[in-house]
Amino acid sequence: MSEHRDELHHWIDSLPEEQVEQMLADVRRRTQPHVTAPDSAFAWIGAGVANNGRTDNAMRVEELLAEGFGRD
């Protein structure tokens, strides 16, 4: 057993009973697999590129605003 694991066992064994449930919940939370964002979560990237493929949006703000870009 590694030194760190041995120390962890020591701390767990010395934990007061009233703290066991809270610590166990924290350990469970930390060891659960992380859920990755679906591909659709990043669908907004590139939304500023007009349908015609232009990428000079900063230079044509007035034109985009006149087309309704950024309005509800």
mmCIF file of the N, C-alpha and C atoms, coordinates in Angstrom:
data_MODEL
# 
_entry.id   MODEL 
# 
loop_
_atom_site.group_PDB 
_atom_site.id 
_atom_site.type_symbol 
_atom_site.label_atom_id 
_atom_site.label_alt_id 
_atom_site.label_comp_id 
_atom_site.label_asym_id 
_atom_site.label_entity_id 
_atom_site.label_seq_id 
_atom_site.pdbx_PDB_ins_code 
_atom_site.Cartn_x 
_atom_site.Cartn_y 
_atom_site.Cartn_z 
_atom_site.occupancy 
_atom_site.B_iso_or_equiv 
_atom_site.pdbx_formal_charge 
_atom_site.auth_seq_id 
_atom_site.auth_comp_id 
_atom_site.auth_asym_id 
_atom_site.auth_atom_id 
_atom_site.pdbx_PDB_model_num 
ATOM 1   N N  . MET A 1 1  ? 0.852   -1.172 0.000   1.00 0.00 ? 1  MET A N  1 
ATOM 2   C CA . MET A 1 1  ? 0.000   0.000  0.000   1.00 0.00 ? 1  MET A CA 1 
ATOM 3   C C  . MET A 1 1  ? 0.899   1.237  0.000   1.00 0.00 ? 1  MET A C  1 
ATOM 4   N N  . SER A 1 2  ? 0.527   2.232  -0.790  1.00 0.00 ? 2  SER A N  1 
ATOM 5   C CA . SER A 1 2  ? 1.332   3.446  -0.865  1.00 0.00 ? 2  SER A CA 1 
ATOM 6   C C  . SER A 1 2  ? 1.219   4.245  0.433   1.00 0.00 ? 2  SER A C  1 
ATOM 7   N N  . GLU A 1 3  ? 2.176   5.118  0.629   1.00 0.00 ? 3  GLU A N  1 
ATOM 8   C CA . GLU A 1 3  ? 2.198   5.955  1.827   1.00 0.00 ? 3  GLU A CA 1 
ATOM 9   C C  . GLU A 1 3  ? 0.957   6.851  1.890   1.00 0.00 ? 3  GLU A C  1 
ATOM 10  N N  . HIS A 1 4  ? 0.561   7.395  0.749   1.00 0.00 ? 4  HIS A N  1 
ATOM 11  C CA . HIS A 1 4  ? -0.616  8.266  0.719   1.00 0.00 ? 4  HIS A CA 1 
ATOM 12  C C  . HIS A 1 4  ? -1.889  7.492  1.049   1.00 0.00 ? 4  HIS A C  1 
ATOM 13  N N  . ARG A 1 5  ? -2.008  6.302  0.498   1.00 0.00 ? 5  ARG A N  1 
ATOM 14  C CA . ARG A 1 5  ? -3.195  5.485  0.772   1.00 0.00 ? 5  ARG A CA 1 
ATOM 15  C C  . ARG A 1 5  ? -3.230  5.068  2.239   1.00 0.00 ? 5  ARG A C  1 
ATOM 16  N N  . ASP A 1 6  ? -2.078  4.762  2.790   1.00 0.00 ? 6  ASP A N  1 
ATOM 17  C CA . ASP A 1 6  ? -1.985  4.402  4.200   1.00 0.00 ? 6  ASP A CA 1 
ATOM 18  C C  . ASP A 1 6  ? -2.415  5.579  5.081   1.00 0.00 ? 6  ASP A C  1 
ATOM 19  N N  . GLU A 1 7  ? -1.963  6.776  4.720   1.00 0.00 ? 7  GLU A N  1 
ATOM 20  C CA . GLU A 1 7  ? -2.357  7.970  5.474   1.00 0.00 ? 7  GLU A CA 1 
ATOM 21  C C  . GLU A 1 7  ? -3.862  8.193  5.368   1.00 0.00 ? 7  GLU A C  1 
ATOM 22  N N  . LEU A 1 8  ? -4.418  7.992  4.178   1.00 0.00 ? 8  LEU A N  1 
ATOM 23  C CA . LEU A 1 8  ? -5.853  8.154  3.989   1.00 0.00 ? 8  LEU A CA 1 
ATOM 24  C C  . LEU A 1 8  ? -6.635  7.183  4.870   1.00 0.00 ? 8  LEU A C  1 
ATOM 25  N N  . HIS A 1 9  ? -6.188  5.951  4.928   1.00 0.00 ? 9  HIS A N  1 
ATOM 26  C CA . HIS A 1 9  ? -6.833  4.963  5.807   1.00 0.00 ? 9  HIS A CA 1 
ATOM 27  C C  . HIS A 1 9  ? -6.767  5.421  7.264   1.00 0.00 ? 9  HIS A C  1 
ATOM 28  N N  . HIS A 1 10 ? -5.649  5.952  7.670   1.00 0.00 ? 10 HIS A N  1 
ATOM 29  C CA . HIS A 1 10 ? -5.496  6.449  9.041   1.00 0.00 ? 10 HIS A CA 1 
ATOM 30  C C  . HIS A 1 10 ? -6.528  7.544  9.334   1.00 0.00 ? 10 HIS A C  1 
ATOM 31  N N  . TRP A 1 11 ? -6.658  8.510  8.397   1.00 0.00 ? 11 TRP A N  1 
ATOM 32  C CA . TRP A 1 11 ? -7.593  9.615  8.614   1.00 0.00 ? 11 TRP A CA 1 
ATOM 33  C C  . TRP A 1 11 ? -9.038  9.117  8.634   1.00 0.00 ? 11 TRP A C  1 
ATOM 34  N N  . ILE A 1 12 ? -9.358  8.184  7.780   1.00 0.00 ? 12 ILE A N  1 
ATOM 35  C CA . ILE A 1 12 ? -10.719 7.643  7.748   1.00 0.00 ? 12 ILE A CA 1 
ATOM 36  C C  . ILE A 1 12 ? -11.035 6.915  9.044   1.00 0.00 ? 12 ILE A C  1 
ATOM 37  N N  . ASP A 1 13 ? -10.095 6.124  9.516   1.00 0.00 ? 13 ASP A N  1 
ATOM 38  C CA . ASP A 1 13 ? -10.312 5.382  10.766  1.00 0.00 ? 13 ASP A CA 1 
ATOM 39  C C  . ASP A 1 13 ? -10.467 6.307  11.970  1.00 0.00 ? 13 ASP A C  1 
ATOM 40  N N  . SER A 1 14 ? -9.853  7.488  11.922  1.00 0.00 ? 14 SER A N  1 
ATOM 41  C CA . SER A 1 14 ? -9.936  8.403  13.062  1.00 0.00 ? 14 SER A CA 1 
ATOM 42  C C  . SER A 1 14 ? -11.074 9.413  12.930  1.00 0.00 ? 14 SER A C  1 
ATOM 43  N N  . LEU A 1 15 ? -11.855 9.332  11.867  1.00 0.00 ? 15 LEU A N  1 
ATOM 44  C CA . LEU A 1 15 ? -12.945 10.270 11.617  1.00 0.00 ? 15 LEU A CA 1 
ATOM 45  C C  . LEU A 1 15 ? -14.083 10.037 12.610  1.00 0.00 ? 15 LEU A C  1 
ATOM 46  N N  . PRO A 1 16 ? -14.590 11.108 13.233  1.00 0.00 ? 16 PRO A N  1 
ATOM 47  C CA . PRO A 1 16 ? -15.746 10.952 14.136  1.00 0.00 ? 16 PRO A CA 1 
ATOM 48  C C  . PRO A 1 16 ? -16.957 10.432 13.357  1.00 0.00 ? 16 PRO A C  1 
ATOM 49  N N  . GLU A 1 17 ? -17.739 9.594  13.978  1.00 0.00 ? 17 GLU A N  1 
ATOM 50  C CA . GLU A 1 17 ? -18.871 8.940  13.325  1.00 0.00 ? 17 GLU A CA 1 
ATOM 51  C C  . GLU A 1 17 ? -19.848 9.950  12.710  1.00 0.00 ? 17 GLU A C  1 
ATOM 52  N N  . GLU A 1 18 ? -20.041 11.090 13.346  1.00 0.00 ? 18 GLU A N  1 
ATOM 53  C CA . GLU A 1 18 ? -21.006 12.069 12.828  1.00 0.00 ? 18 GLU A CA 1 
ATOM 54  C C  . GLU A 1 18 ? -20.529 12.747 11.533  1.00 0.00 ? 18 GLU A C  1 
ATOM 55  N N  . GLN A 1 19 ? -19.267 12.589 11.161  1.00 0.00 ? 19 GLN A N  1 
ATOM 56  C CA . GLN A 1 19 ? -18.744 13.175 9.936   1.00 0.00 ? 19 GLN A CA 1 
ATOM 57  C C  . GLN A 1 19 ? -18.617 12.171 8.789   1.00 0.00 ? 19 GLN A C  1 
ATOM 58  N N  . VAL A 1 20 ? -18.845 10.907 9.076   1.00 0.00 ? 20 VAL A N  1 
ATOM 59  C CA . VAL A 1 20 ? -18.652 9.857  8.073   1.00 0.00 ? 20 VAL A CA 1 
ATOM 60  C C  . VAL A 1 20 ? -19.565 10.054 6.861   1.00 0.00 ? 20 VAL A C  1 
ATOM 61  N N  . GLU A 1 21 ? -20.846 10.313 7.088   1.00 0.00 ? 21 GLU A N  1 
ATOM 62  C CA . GLU A 1 21 ? -21.793 10.447 5.986   1.00 0.00 ? 21 GLU A CA 1 
ATOM 63  C C  . GLU A 1 21 ? -21.421 11.617 5.068   1.00 0.00 ? 21 GLU A C  1 
ATOM 64  N N  . GLN A 1 22 ? -21.054 12.746 5.657   1.00 0.00 ? 22 GLN A N  1 
ATOM 65  C CA . GLN A 1 22 ? -20.679 13.918 4.869   1.00 0.00 ? 22 GLN A CA 1 
ATOM 66  C C  . GLN A 1 22 ? -19.413 13.644 4.063   1.00 0.00 ? 22 GLN A C  1 
ATOM 67  N N  . MET A 1 23 ? -18.431 13.023 4.668   1.00 0.00 ? 23 MET A N  1 
ATOM 68  C CA . MET A 1 23 ? -17.185 12.720 3.959   1.00 0.00 ? 23 MET A CA 1 
ATOM 69  C C  . MET A 1 23 ? -17.417 11.706 2.836   1.00 0.00 ? 23 MET A C  1 
ATOM 70  N N  . LEU A 1 24 ? -18.264 10.715 3.109   1.00 0.00 ? 24 LEU A N  1 
ATOM 71  C CA . LEU A 1 24 ? -18.574 9.711  2.092   1.00 0.00 ? 24 LEU A CA 1 
ATOM 72  C C  . LEU A 1 24 ? -19.270 10.352 0.888   1.00 0.00 ? 24 LEU A C  1 
ATOM 73  N N  . ALA A 1 25 ? -20.171 11.285 1.141   1.00 0.00 ? 25 ALA A N  1 
ATOM 74  C CA . ALA A 1 25 ? -20.848 11.993 0.045   1.00 0.00 ? 25 ALA A CA 1 
ATOM 75  C C  . ALA A 1 25 ? -19.837 12.781 -0.783  1.00 0.00 ? 25 ALA A C  1 
ATOM 76  N N  . ASP A 1 26 ? -18.876 13.404 -0.119  1.00 0.00 ? 26 ASP A N  1 
ATOM 77  C CA . ASP A 1 26 ? -17.851 14.167 -0.834  1.00 0.00 ? 26 ASP A CA 1 
ATOM 78  C C  . ASP A 1 26 ? -16.976 13.242 -1.687  1.00 0.00 ? 26 ASP A C  1 
ATOM 79  N N  . VAL A 1 27 ? -16.590 12.117 -1.145  1.00 0.00 ? 27 VAL A N  1 
ATOM 80  C CA . VAL A 1 27 ? -15.763 11.163 -1.896  1.00 0.00 ? 27 VAL A CA 1 
ATOM 81  C C  . VAL A 1 27 ? -16.540 10.631 -3.101  1.00 0.00 ? 27 VAL A C  1 
ATOM 82  N N  . ARG A 1 28 ? -17.808 10.312 -2.908  1.00 0.00 ? 28 ARG A N  1 
ATOM 83  C CA . ARG A 1 28 ? -18.622 9.830  -4.030  1.00 0.00 ? 28 ARG A CA 1 
ATOM 84  C C  . ARG A 1 28 ? -18.715 10.882 -5.127  1.00 0.00 ? 28 ARG A C  1 
ATOM 85  N N  . ARG A 1 29 ? -18.918 12.148 -4.725  1.00 0.00 ? 29 ARG A N  1 
ATOM 86  C CA . ARG A 1 29 ? -19.019 13.230 -5.697  1.00 0.00 ? 29 ARG A CA 1 
ATOM 87  C C  . ARG A 1 29 ? -17.717 13.366 -6.486  1.00 0.00 ? 29 ARG A C  1 
ATOM 88  N N  . ARG A 1 30 ? -16.594 13.264 -5.800  1.00 0.00 ? 30 ARG A N  1 
ATOM 89  C CA . ARG A 1 30 ? -15.294 13.432 -6.444  1.00 0.00 ? 30 ARG A CA 1 
ATOM 90  C C  . ARG A 1 30 ? -14.930 12.268 -7.361  1.00 0.00 ? 30 ARG A C  1 
ATOM 91  N N  . THR A 1 31 ? -15.474 11.104 -7.116  1.00 0.00 ? 31 THR A N  1 
ATOM 92  C CA . THR A 1 31 ? -15.094 9.929  -7.902  1.00 0.00 ? 31 THR A CA 1 
ATOM 93  C C  . THR A 1 31 ? -16.087 9.588  -9.002  1.00 0.00 ? 31 THR A C  1 
ATOM 94  N N  . GLN A 1 32 ? -17.199 10.319 -9.105  1.00 0.00 ? 32 GLN A N  1 
ATOM 95  C CA . GLN A 1 32 ? -18.150 10.064 -10.181 1.00 0.00 ? 32 GLN A CA 1 
ATOM 96  C C  . GLN A 1 32 ? -17.541 10.507 -11.504 1.00 0.00 ? 32 GLN A C  1 
ATOM 97  N N  . PRO A 1 33 ? -17.852 9.772  -12.567 1.00 0.00 ? 33 PRO A N  1 
ATOM 98  C CA . PRO A 1 33 ? -17.344 10.182 -13.884 1.00 0.00 ? 33 PRO A CA 1 
ATOM 99  C C  . PRO A 1 33 ? -17.901 11.554 -14.264 1.00 0.00 ? 33 PRO A C  1 
ATOM 100 N N  . HIS A 1 34 ? -17.074 12.350 -14.917 1.00 0.00 ? 34 HIS A N  1 
ATOM 101 C CA . HIS A 1 34 ? -17.496 13.671 -15.359 1.00 0.00 ? 34 HIS A CA 1 
ATOM 102 C C  . HIS A 1 34 ? -18.306 13.533 -16.642 1.00 0.00 ? 34 HIS A C  1 
ATOM 103 N N  . VAL A 1 35 ? -19.395 14.264 -16.706 1.00 0.00 ? 35 VAL A N  1 
ATOM 104 C CA . VAL A 1 35 ? -20.250 14.263 -17.889 1.00 0.00 ? 35 VAL A CA 1 
ATOM 105 C C  . VAL A 1 35 ? -19.732 15.336 -18.838 1.00 0.00 ? 35 VAL A C  1 
ATOM 106 N N  . THR A 1 36 ? -19.482 14.944 -20.060 1.00 0.00 ? 36 THR A N  1 
ATOM 107 C CA . THR A 1 36 ? -19.004 15.910 -21.050 1.00 0.00 ? 36 THR A CA 1 
ATOM 108 C C  . THR A 1 36 ? -20.190 16.552 -21.749 1.00 0.00 ? 36 THR A C  1 
ATOM 109 N N  . ALA A 1 37 ? -19.988 17.758 -22.195 1.00 0.00 ? 37 ALA A N  1 
ATOM 110 C CA . ALA A 1 37 ? -21.051 18.495 -22.874 1.00 0.00 ? 37 ALA A CA 1 
ATOM 111 C C  . ALA A 1 37 ? -21.343 17.857 -24.229 1.00 0.00 ? 37 ALA A C  1 
ATOM 112 N N  . PRO A 1 38 ? -22.612 17.812 -24.614 1.00 0.00 ? 38 PRO A N  1 
ATOM 113 C CA . PRO A 1 38 ? -22.933 17.274 -25.943 1.00 0.00 ? 38 PRO A CA 1 
ATOM 114 C C  . PRO A 1 38 ? -22.402 18.199 -27.027 1.00 0.00 ? 38 PRO A C  1 
ATOM 115 N N  . ASP A 1 39 ? -22.257 17.675 -28.217 1.00 0.00 ? 39 ASP A N  1 
ATOM 116 C CA . ASP A 1 39 ? -21.761 18.474 -29.334 1.00 0.00 ? 39 ASP A CA 1 
ATOM 117 C C  . ASP A 1 39 ? -22.602 19.724 -29.566 1.00 0.00 ? 39 ASP A C  1 
ATOM 118 N N  . SER A 1 40 ? -23.892 19.620 -29.294 1.00 0.00 ? 40 SER A N  1 
ATOM 119 C CA . SER A 1 40 ? -24.779 20.759 -29.536 1.00 0.00 ? 40 SER A CA 1 
ATOM 120 C C  . SER A 1 40 ? -24.508 21.922 -28.587 1.00 0.00 ? 40 SER A C  1 
ATOM 121 N N  . ALA A 1 41 ? -23.790 21.688 -27.506 1.00 0.00 ? 41 ALA A N  1 
ATOM 122 C CA . ALA A 1 41 ? -23.503 22.754 -26.551 1.00 0.00 ? 41 ALA A CA 1 
ATOM 123 C C  . ALA A 1 41 ? -22.636 23.841 -27.169 1.00 0.00 ? 41 ALA A C  1 
ATOM 124 N N  . PHE A 1 42 ? -21.904 23.518 -28.200 1.00 0.00 ? 42 PHE A N  1 
ATOM 125 C CA . PHE A 1 42 ? -21.018 24.479 -28.833 1.00 0.00 ? 42 PHE A CA 1 
ATOM 126 C C  . PHE A 1 42 ? -21.514 24.874 -30.228 1.00 0.00 ? 42 PHE A C  1 
ATOM 127 N N  . ALA A 1 43 ? -22.777 24.652 -30.486 1.00 0.00 ? 43 ALA A N  1 
ATOM 128 C CA . ALA A 1 43 ? -23.332 24.951 -31.803 1.00 0.00 ? 43 ALA A CA 1 
ATOM 129 C C  . ALA A 1 43 ? -23.317 26.444 -32.105 1.00 0.00 ? 43 ALA A C  1 
ATOM 130 N N  . TRP A 1 44 ? -23.264 27.283 -31.084 1.00 0.00 ? 44 TRP A N  1 
ATOM 131 C CA . TRP A 1 44 ? -23.274 28.736 -31.289 1.00 0.00 ? 44 TRP A CA 1 
ATOM 132 C C  . TRP A 1 44 ? -21.953 29.252 -31.857 1.00 0.00 ? 44 TRP A C  1 
ATOM 133 N N  . ILE A 1 45 ? -20.882 28.472 -31.753 1.00 0.00 ? 45 ILE A N  1 
ATOM 134 C CA . ILE A 1 45 ? -19.588 28.925 -32.261 1.00 0.00 ? 45 ILE A CA 1 
ATOM 135 C C  . ILE A 1 45 ? -19.688 29.086 -33.779 1.00 0.00 ? 45 ILE A C  1 
ATOM 136 N N  . GLY A 1 46 ? -19.288 30.211 -34.248 1.00 0.00 ? 46 GLY A N  1 
ATOM 137 C CA . GLY A 1 46 ? -19.367 30.496 -35.667 1.00 0.00 ? 46 GLY A CA 1 
ATOM 138 C C  . GLY A 1 46 ? -20.685 31.122 -36.080 1.00 0.00 ? 46 GLY A C  1 
ATOM 139 N N  . ALA A 1 47 ? -21.538 31.415 -35.102 1.00 0.00 ? 47 ALA A N  1 
ATOM 140 C CA . ALA A 1 47 ? -22.842 31.990 -35.426 1.00 0.00 ? 47 ALA A CA 1 
ATOM 141 C C  . ALA A 1 47 ? -22.719 33.363 -36.065 1.00 0.00 ? 47 ALA A C  1 
ATOM 142 N N  . GLY A 1 48 ? -21.598 34.047 -35.848 1.00 0.00 ? 48 GLY A N  1 
ATOM 143 C CA . GLY A 1 48 ? -21.413 35.370 -36.419 1.00 0.00 ? 48 GLY A CA 1 
ATOM 144 C C  . GLY A 1 48 ? -21.020 35.361 -37.875 1.00 0.00 ? 48 GLY A C  1 
ATOM 145 N N  . VAL A 1 49 ? -20.755 34.207 -38.432 1.00 0.00 ? 49 VAL A N  1 
ATOM 146 C CA . VAL A 1 49 ? -20.377 34.121 -39.845 1.00 0.00 ? 49 VAL A CA 1 
ATOM 147 C C  . VAL A 1 49 ? -21.647 34.106 -40.679 1.00 0.00 ? 49 VAL A C  1 
ATOM 148 N N  . ALA A 1 50 ? -21.744 35.025 -41.562 1.00 0.00 ? 50 ALA A N  1 
ATOM 149 C CA . ALA A 1 50 ? -22.937 35.116 -42.410 1.00 0.00 ? 50 ALA A CA 1 
ATOM 150 C C  . ALA A 1 50 ? -23.027 33.897 -43.320 1.00 0.00 ? 50 ALA A C  1 
ATOM 151 N N  . ASN A 1 51 ? -24.205 33.664 -43.853 1.00 0.00 ? 51 ASN A N  1 
ATOM 152 C CA . ASN A 1 51 ? -24.420 32.515 -44.734 1.00 0.00 ? 51 ASN A CA 1 
ATOM 153 C C  . ASN A 1 51 ? -23.503 32.524 -45.945 1.00 0.00 ? 51 ASN A C  1 
ATOM 154 N N  . ASN A 1 52 ? -23.074 33.701 -46.358 1.00 0.00 ? 52 ASN A N  1 
ATOM 155 C CA . ASN A 1 52 ? -22.219 33.766 -47.538 1.00 0.00 ? 52 ASN A CA 1 
ATOM 156 C C  . ASN A 1 52 ? -20.753 33.518 -47.211 1.00 0.00 ? 52 ASN A C  1 
ATOM 157 N N  . GLY A 1 53 ? -20.455 33.163 -45.941 1.00 0.00 ? 53 GLY A N  1 
ATOM 158 C CA . GLY A 1 53 ? -19.097 32.810 -45.562 1.00 0.00 ? 53 GLY A CA 1 
ATOM 159 C C  . GLY A 1 53 ? -18.207 33.968 -45.179 1.00 0.00 ? 53 GLY A C  1 
ATOM 160 N N  . ARG A 1 54 ? -18.741 35.179 -45.166 1.00 0.00 ? 54 ARG A N  1 
ATOM 161 C CA . ARG A 1 54 ? -17.931 36.339 -44.810 1.00 0.00 ? 54 ARG A CA 1 
ATOM 162 C C  . ARG A 1 54 ? -17.567 36.290 -43.333 1.00 0.00 ? 54 ARG A C  1 
ATOM 163 N N  . THR A 1 55 ? -16.371 36.712 -43.013 1.00 0.00 ? 55 THR A N  1 
ATOM 164 C CA . THR A 1 55 ? -15.915 36.726 -41.621 1.00 0.00 ? 55 THR A CA 1 
ATOM 165 C C  . THR A 1 55 ? -15.507 38.117 -41.168 1.00 0.00 ? 55 THR A C  1 
ATOM 166 N N  . ASP A 1 56 ? -15.824 39.132 -41.942 1.00 0.00 ? 56 ASP A N  1 
ATOM 167 C CA . ASP A 1 56 ? -15.432 40.499 -41.609 1.00 0.00 ? 56 ASP A CA 1 
ATOM 168 C C  . ASP A 1 56 ? -16.531 41.233 -40.846 1.00 0.00 ? 56 ASP A C  1 
ATOM 169 N N  . ASN A 1 57 ? -17.163 40.534 -39.913 1.00 0.00 ? 57 ASN A N  1 
ATOM 170 C CA . ASN A 1 57 ? -18.315 41.071 -39.207 1.00 0.00 ? 57 ASN A CA 1 
ATOM 171 C C  . ASN A 1 57 ? -18.002 42.345 -38.424 1.00 0.00 ? 57 ASN A C  1 
ATOM 172 N N  . ALA A 1 58 ? -16.820 42.463 -37.864 1.00 0.00 ? 58 ALA A N  1 
ATOM 173 C CA . ALA A 1 58 ? -16.478 43.641 -37.082 1.00 0.00 ? 58 ALA A CA 1 
ATOM 174 C C  . ALA A 1 58 ? -16.448 44.888 -37.950 1.00 0.00 ? 58 ALA A C  1 
ATOM 175 N N  . MET A 1 59 ? -16.132 44.728 -39.209 1.00 0.00 ? 59 MET A N  1 
ATOM 176 C CA . MET A 1 59 ? -16.043 45.874 -40.110 1.00 0.00 ? 59 MET A CA 1 
ATOM 177 C C  . MET A 1 59 ? -17.400 46.245 -40.708 1.00 0.00 ? 59 MET A C  1 
ATOM 178 N N  . ARG A 1 60 ? -18.378 45.361 -40.566 1.00 0.00 ? 60 ARG A N  1 
ATOM 179 C CA . ARG A 1 60 ? -19.683 45.642 -41.166 1.00 0.00 ? 60 ARG A CA 1 
ATOM 180 C C  . ARG A 1 60 ? -20.820 45.555 -40.149 1.00 0.00 ? 60 ARG A C  1 
ATOM 181 N N  . VAL A 1 61 ? -20.570 46.095 -38.968 1.00 0.00 ? 61 VAL A N  1 
ATOM 182 C CA . VAL A 1 61 ? -21.550 46.056 -37.892 1.00 0.00 ? 61 VAL A CA 1 
ATOM 183 C C  . VAL A 1 61 ? -22.859 46.715 -38.312 1.00 0.00 ? 61 VAL A C  1 
ATOM 184 N N  . GLU A 1 62 ? -22.784 47.876 -38.915 1.00 0.00 ? 62 GLU A N  1 
ATOM 185 C CA . GLU A 1 62 ? -23.994 48.594 -39.317 1.00 0.00 ? 62 GLU A CA 1 
ATOM 186 C C  . GLU A 1 62 ? -24.851 47.746 -40.261 1.00 0.00 ? 62 GLU A C  1 
ATOM 187 N N  . GLU A 1 63 ? -24.207 47.071 -41.191 1.00 0.00 ? 63 GLU A N  1 
ATOM 188 C CA . GLU A 1 63 ? -24.930 46.216 -42.137 1.00 0.00 ? 63 GLU A CA 1 
ATOM 189 C C  . GLU A 1 63 ? -25.630 45.075 -41.412 1.00 0.00 ? 63 GLU A C  1 
ATOM 190 N N  . LEU A 1 64 ? -24.930 44.456 -40.470 1.00 0.00 ? 64 LEU A N  1 
ATOM 191 C CA . LEU A 1 64 ? -25.511 43.339 -39.720 1.00 0.00 ? 64 LEU A CA 1 
ATOM 192 C C  . LEU A 1 64 ? -26.676 43.806 -38.856 1.00 0.00 ? 64 LEU A C  1 
ATOM 193 N N  . LEU A 1 65 ? -26.518 44.956 -38.208 1.00 0.00 ? 65 LEU A N  1 
ATOM 194 C CA . LEU A 1 65 ? -27.601 45.487 -37.386 1.00 0.00 ? 65 LEU A CA 1 
ATOM 195 C C  . LEU A 1 65 ? -28.825 45.802 -38.246 1.00 0.00 ? 65 LEU A C  1 
ATOM 196 N N  . ALA A 1 66 ? -28.605 46.315 -39.417 1.00 0.00 ? 66 ALA A N  1 
ATOM 197 C CA . ALA A 1 66 ? -29.729 46.614 -40.324 1.00 0.00 ? 66 ALA A CA 1 
ATOM 198 C C  . ALA A 1 66 ? -30.443 45.341 -40.744 1.00 0.00 ? 66 ALA A C  1 
ATOM 199 N N  . GLU A 1 67 ? -29.721 44.226 -40.787 1.00 0.00 ? 67 GLU A N  1 
ATOM 200 C CA . GLU A 1 67 ? -30.331 42.940 -41.144 1.00 0.00 ? 67 GLU A CA 1 
ATOM 201 C C  . GLU A 1 67 ? -31.048 42.304 -39.967 1.00 0.00 ? 67 GLU A C  1 
ATOM 202 N N  . GLY A 1 68 ? -30.898 42.901 -38.758 1.00 0.00 ? 68 GLY A N  1 
ATOM 203 C CA . GLY A 1 68 ? -31.592 42.366 -37.587 1.00 0.00 ? 68 GLY A CA 1 
ATOM 204 C C  . GLY A 1 68 ? -30.727 41.475 -36.722 1.00 0.00 ? 68 GLY A C  1 
ATOM 205 N N  . PHE A 1 69 ? -29.445 41.402 -36.972 1.00 0.00 ? 69 PHE A N  1 
ATOM 206 C CA . PHE A 1 69 ? -28.553 40.559 -36.175 1.00 0.00 ? 69 PHE A CA 1 
ATOM 207 C C  . PHE A 1 69 ? -28.530 41.044 -34.727 1.00 0.00 ? 69 PHE A C  1 
ATOM 208 N N  . GLY A 1 70 ? -28.677 40.141 -33.787 1.00 0.00 ? 70 GLY A N  1 
ATOM 209 C CA . GLY A 1 70 ? -28.614 40.478 -32.371 1.00 0.00 ? 70 GLY A CA 1 
ATOM 210 C C  . GLY A 1 70 ? -29.933 40.912 -31.775 1.00 0.00 ? 70 GLY A C  1 
ATOM 211 N N  . ARG A 1 71 ? -30.996 40.881 -32.540 1.00 0.00 ? 71 ARG A N  1 
ATOM 212 C CA . ARG A 1 71 ? -32.317 41.242 -32.025 1.00 0.00 ? 71 ARG A CA 1 
ATOM 213 C C  . ARG A 1 71 ? -33.076 39.985 -31.668 1.00 0.00 ? 71 ARG A C  1 
ATOM 214 N N  . ASP A 1 72 ? -34.035 40.148 -30.754 1.00 0.00 ? 72 ASP A N  1 
ATOM 215 C CA . ASP A 1 72 ? -34.862 39.014 -30.329 1.00 0.00 ? 72 ASP A CA 1 
ATOM 216 C C  . ASP A 1 72 ? -35.723 38.509 -31.437 1.00 0.00 ? 72 ASP A C  1 
# 
